[in-house]
Amino acid sequence: MIQTVVKRDGRIVGFNEQKIMAAIRKAMLHTDKGEDERLLQTITDRIAAKGNSQMTVEEIQDAVEMELMKSARKDVAQRYIAYRNQRSIARRAKTRDVFLDIVNIKNNDVTRENANMNADTPAGMMMKFASESTKPFVDDYLLSPESRDAVEHNYLHIHDKDYYPTKSLTCVQHPLDNILTQGFIAGHGASRPAKRIETAAVLACISLECAQNEMHGGQAIPAFDFYLAPYVRSSYIEELKALEDLNGEDYSALYDEVLLDYIKQPLDKLTGTDRIRQHAINKTVGRVHQAMEAFIHNMNTIHSRGGNQVVFSSINYGTDTSAEGRCIMRELLNSTYQGVGNGETAIFPIQIWKKKRGVNYLPQDPNYDLYQLACKVTARRFFPNFLNLDTTYNQDDEWRADDPKRYMHEVATMGCRTRVFENRFGPKTSIGRGNLSFTTINIVRLAIECMDIKDKDARIAKFFAKLDEMLEVAAKQLDERFQFQKTAFVKQFPLLMRSLWIGADKLSPNDTIESVINQGTLGIGFIGLAECLVALIGKHHGESEEAQELGLKIIGYMRQRINDFCDRYQHNYSVLATPAEGLSGKFTKKDRKEFGVIPGVTDRDYYTNSNHVPVYYKCSARHKAEVEAPYHEMTRGGHIFYVEIDGDATHNPQVIMSVVDMMDKLNMGYGSVNHNRNRCMDCGYENAAPHLEKCPKCGSTHIDKLQRITGYLVGTTDRWNHGKLCELNDRVTHIEGSQQQELF
């Protein structure tokens, strides 16, 4: 007798004979003779009694077919078989339609899920074929019924779900000194340690690229200036030795001489040792500049992930005050300002300036001149972004100004906004750590489901009950994914688990990664706080103090519950202000289909990114910052603040400095500035016109329109999905051209 049934998705459920009867009855009703209740019951009883204790859905359907064929109602058998085939075709049709869209390079939300990926290339197509094939497998076999139900009903989004079966981790901050001083093995080749700046810059590229192929998220270098500084000195010594060979003299006394800076100077008025020293400095600066230029060029041309995507890379710098570290930063910024290739703005790496008082923020600070240069570069090239090390939550008591490895105690960020710093299971650092995986809650949907409750207090109370329930589901799902990830072997990640992840140096190739990955974080994200608040009380946090108070209460509650999950599951959970790209329209589309168009909630084709003030809401930069600032402390998994500038900021770096000043005053952790930047790809002409279609210099229509999508730049909007395109069109400026001199 049948007792349990194995469904197509692998779940085991109790046998229900009513489902057999319903299927046969449906077939009977589509015949001329109609329903035969006695035959229906006879066949159902016979199958239930003769079957094994556990059978699959397909086995039961086969048995129904056999019994119908043996009966006098061959017409019912024919209808049943036809209906079964139709259902099978329907299940395959969805996959077929998705695959045909990929084959025919249609521009839709499947093929444009990630603007950094060119899904039209053969490699990109293969990635999308694999991605769309893997996601159903994850739903059917790897997710718990509770998690699968939450995803299916649009409450939850599991990021990088297509990579779930690979057991890969999201991202890592590279301890590049390990690579540069020890070398590494990637594939069948080994790399020797670096000896000069050119090699160090190349190894930095290779490290980022190789790790990208082992992971599903971004790659970052937390202290680019500190790591590369020693190779400026070694290159300088090389130049001195070359002069020794040329002149037949000994300059070893200059090898370890303290230099105030590496600045190019003319040689015509110099003699003796001064001339030798300056000549070596000039040659070294030239080499550093070329190395930085090559690094940026490589990061925009070297492809990873099957050859269809440049490395999603970030570098942090700004706090090395040595002459060598300053040289690295100066030439990196100069190269960035000049542009790559034919002068276009570099998309990667995302550059992040680590701003710190006493180091580079105030006029008396040793790196203040480089901070000014960084603002000048941002005004033209969007990067660097600015990471505020002075915020209360970005500080470490162990940081010392005279510590040569103080960068170990400085927070670093990556990509769109990912932050890893606090650690329950090891040192408080960003280095050698990253996010393991993250999942986002659709808080807008939770609020929509409460809208029919007339009493406001009861409505809000119901929302918090729903939020609590979904937080439990998300935390459990992330733990389940962690339990799956930890079974991976070290040999599956030959670079990550040999040279990059903290503690991995103690592991052997056949060990699992279980003992070290708990150093990483599990992120619970959220999207659409603005729409959530409108659904609950009629206004968003940018336009109402009451809404702001409720918004802080919601995210504060998430932070509190996540602390509970850290204790219960013994993981580093964190709240993430989700950088929604493909997700921005995905949640909205499904919610609108079910609940209709709700003004201020589902009436646009996207939900607002995380805790941001809506892009369409016109307000000052100061107001936007005051509203968003308190959320940064709560979202330790990552956050970012943006200001939109009207007009051309190229010749006004002071406006960038004003934004950083505002971040400093309001205890904001990470932010940057968006502005227009058009470039003619034929003649190189640049301007900041908002809707430039034709070059005013040469008449070309081949215009590169640089835009920031969630945290990274995209030179063309052709790869943007529908939701993000709609968001782009709705963006309003917060600083007008006439206001750029003063924000306060």
Disulfide bonds with the S-S distance in Angstrom:
none
